[in-house]
């Protein structure tokens, strides 16, 4: 999958993972795709949930390594 932007926030915890993801997404154009990499398990659940609540489309949440996840989000608004 092609991403328009990637945000590696390994080492950060909630709520900073969502806040940082949201700030990057706000700078992107509608339809663009953001890949967020986290290593804090609650973020792998909370970031997608919060993105959906914000009206964004979560395309995938995948474990990509030991204790690491990617969250793929399409900006809808």
Secondary structure, DSSP 8 states (H G I E B T S, - for coil): ---SEEEE-TT--TTHHHHHHHHHHHTS-TT-EEEEEE--HHHHHHHHHHHHHTT-EEEEEEEEETTEEEEEEE---
